[in-house]
C-alpha cells in the first residue's frame, strides 16, 4: 500500500507540490544575469538548493560582503522559517549584495509568479 508522506504539502487536487528555484545577479544596469534554476519536489529540497547556491555565491564575494550569506547559511531558525513559508505555499527570497551587484535567490511553489 502506498501512502503519502504527511510532511509533503499537497495541491488542492491532492498532488505533491513542486517548487521552482532560481538565482540571478542584478547589476546597476538592472539586467538580470541568471545564476541557475532548479525544480525541487519538496520544501526541504528547495531549501537545500538555496543553501548550495548561497554558498557558491558567498565563496566568490569579498569577506565583508560574504558575511550576511554565511550568517544565513548557519541560521537554523531562519531555515525553519523558510521551510514554513514554502510548505504554506509562499515564496521565500534571500537577497545578498556587494558594491555593484545584488544577488537574488528565490524558491517558490510552482506556478507562483516571479
The 8 nearest C-alpha neighbors of each residue, nearest first, counted from 0:
[[1, 2, 3, 4, 5, 13, 14, 15],
 [2, 0, 3, 4, 5, 14, 15, 13],
 [1, 3, 4, 0, 5, 7, 6, 15],
 [4, 2, 5, 1, 7, 6, 15, 9],
 [3, 5, 6, 7, 2, 8, 15, 1],
 [6, 4, 7, 3, 8, 2, 9, 15],
 [5, 7, 4, 8, 86, 3, 41, 9],
 [6, 8, 5, 4, 9, 41, 15, 16],
 [9, 7, 86, 16, 15, 6, 10, 5],
 [10, 8, 15, 14, 16, 13, 7, 11],
 [9, 11, 13, 12, 14, 16, 15, 8],
 [12, 10, 13, 9, 14, 16, 15, 8],
 [11, 13, 10, 14, 9, 15, 16, 8],
 [14, 12, 10, 9, 11, 15, 16, 8],
 [15, 13, 9, 10, 12, 16, 11, 8],
 [16, 14, 9, 8, 10, 17, 7, 13],
 [15, 17, 9, 10, 8, 14, 18, 108],
 [16, 18, 40, 109, 39, 108, 41, 15],
 [19, 17, 108, 109, 39, 107, 38, 40],
 [18, 20, 38, 107, 109, 106, 108, 37],
 [21, 19, 106, 37, 36, 105, 38, 18],
 [22, 20, 36, 105, 35, 104, 37, 106],
 [21, 23, 104, 34, 35, 103, 33, 105],
 [24, 22, 33, 34, 32, 103, 102, 31],
 [23, 25, 102, 32, 31, 101, 103, 100],
 [26, 24, 31, 101, 29, 100, 30, 32],
 [25, 27, 100, 28, 29, 99, 30, 101],
 [26, 28, 29, 99, 100, 25, 30, 101],
 [29, 27, 26, 30, 25, 31, 100, 99],
 [30, 28, 27, 26, 25, 31, 24, 32],
 [29, 31, 28, 25, 26, 32, 27, 24],
 [32, 30, 25, 24, 23, 33, 29, 26],
 [31, 33, 24, 23, 25, 34, 30, 26],
 [34, 32, 23, 35, 31, 22, 24, 21],
 [35, 33, 23, 22, 32, 24, 36, 21],
 [36, 34, 22, 21, 33, 37, 23, 20],
 [35, 37, 21, 20, 22, 38, 34, 19],
 [36, 38, 20, 19, 39, 21, 35, 48],
 [37, 39, 19, 18, 20, 40, 36, 17],
 [40, 38, 18, 45, 44, 41, 17, 37],
 [39, 41, 17, 18, 44, 38, 16, 42],
 [40, 42, 44, 43, 39, 17, 45, 7],
 [43, 41, 45, 44, 85, 82, 86, 46],
 [42, 44, 46, 41, 45, 47, 82, 40],
 [45, 43, 47, 41, 46, 42, 39, 48],
 [44, 46, 42, 48, 39, 43, 47, 106],
 [47, 45, 49, 43, 48, 44, 42, 50],
 [46, 48, 44, 50, 45, 49, 43, 51],
 [47, 49, 51, 45, 50, 46, 52, 44],
 [50, 48, 46, 52, 47, 51, 53, 45],
 [51, 49, 47, 53, 48, 52, 54, 46],
 [50, 52, 48, 54, 53, 49, 47, 55],
 [53, 51, 55, 49, 54, 50, 56, 48],
 [54, 52, 50, 56, 55, 51, 49, 57],
 [53, 55, 51, 57, 52, 56, 58, 50],
 [56, 54, 52, 58, 53, 57, 51, 59],
 [55, 57, 53, 58, 59, 54, 52, 60],
 [56, 58, 65, 60, 54, 59, 55, 68],
 [59, 57, 55, 56, 60, 54, 65, 61],
 [60, 58, 57, 56, 61, 55, 65, 54],
 [61, 59, 57, 65, 58, 64, 62, 56],
 [60, 62, 64, 63, 65, 59, 57, 58],
 [63, 61, 65, 64, 66, 60, 57, 58],
 [64, 62, 66, 65, 61, 60, 67, 97],
 [63, 65, 62, 97, 61, 66, 60, 96],
 [64, 66, 57, 62, 60, 68, 63, 67],
 [65, 67, 69, 68, 63, 64, 70, 62],
 [68, 66, 70, 69, 65, 71, 64, 95],
 [69, 67, 71, 70, 66, 65, 57, 72],
 [68, 70, 72, 66, 71, 67, 65, 73],
 [69, 71, 67, 73, 68, 72, 66, 74],
 [72, 70, 68, 74, 69, 73, 67, 77],
 [71, 73, 69, 70, 74, 68, 50, 54],
 [74, 72, 70, 71, 75, 69, 78, 68],
 [73, 75, 71, 77, 76, 72, 70, 78],
 [76, 74, 78, 77, 73, 79, 72, 71],
 [77, 75, 79, 78, 74, 80, 81, 73],
 [76, 78, 80, 79, 75, 74, 81, 71],
 [77, 79, 75, 81, 80, 76, 82, 74],
 [78, 80, 82, 76, 77, 81, 83, 75],
 [79, 81, 77, 83, 78, 82, 76, 84],
 [82, 80, 78, 84, 83, 79, 91, 77],
 [83, 81, 79, 85, 80, 84, 42, 86],
 [82, 84, 80, 86, 81, 85, 87, 79],
 [83, 85, 89, 81, 87, 82, 86, 80],
 [84, 86, 88, 82, 89, 87, 83, 42],
 [85, 87, 83, 88, 84, 8, 82, 42],
 [88, 86, 84, 85, 89, 83, 8, 82],
 [87, 89, 85, 86, 108, 84, 90, 107],
 [90, 88, 84, 85, 87, 107, 91, 108],
 [91, 89, 107, 106, 85, 84, 108, 92],
 [90, 92, 106, 105, 81, 107, 84, 89],
 [93, 91, 105, 104, 94, 106, 90, 103],
 [92, 94, 104, 103, 105, 95, 91, 102],
 [95, 93, 103, 102, 104, 92, 96, 101],
 [96, 94, 102, 101, 103, 68, 93, 67],
 [97, 95, 101, 100, 102, 64, 94, 98],
 [96, 98, 100, 64, 99, 101, 95, 60],
 [99, 97, 100, 96, 64, 101, 26, 27],
 [100, 98, 97, 26, 27, 101, 96, 25],
 [101, 99, 26, 97, 25, 96, 98, 24],
 [100, 102, 96, 25, 24, 95, 103, 26],
 [103, 101, 24, 95, 94, 96, 23, 25],
 [102, 104, 94, 23, 22, 93, 24, 101],
 [103, 105, 22, 93, 92, 21, 94, 102],
 [106, 104, 92, 21, 20, 91, 22, 93],
 [107, 105, 20, 91, 19, 90, 45, 18],
 [108, 106, 90, 18, 19, 109, 91, 111],
 [107, 109, 18, 111, 88, 17, 19, 110],
 [110, 108, 18, 19, 17, 111, 107, 16],
 [109, 111, 108, 112, 107, 19, 18, 113],
 [110, 112, 109, 108, 107, 113, 90, 89],
 [113, 111, 110, 109, 107, 108, 90, 19],
 [112, 111, 107, 105, 110, 90, 21, 19]]
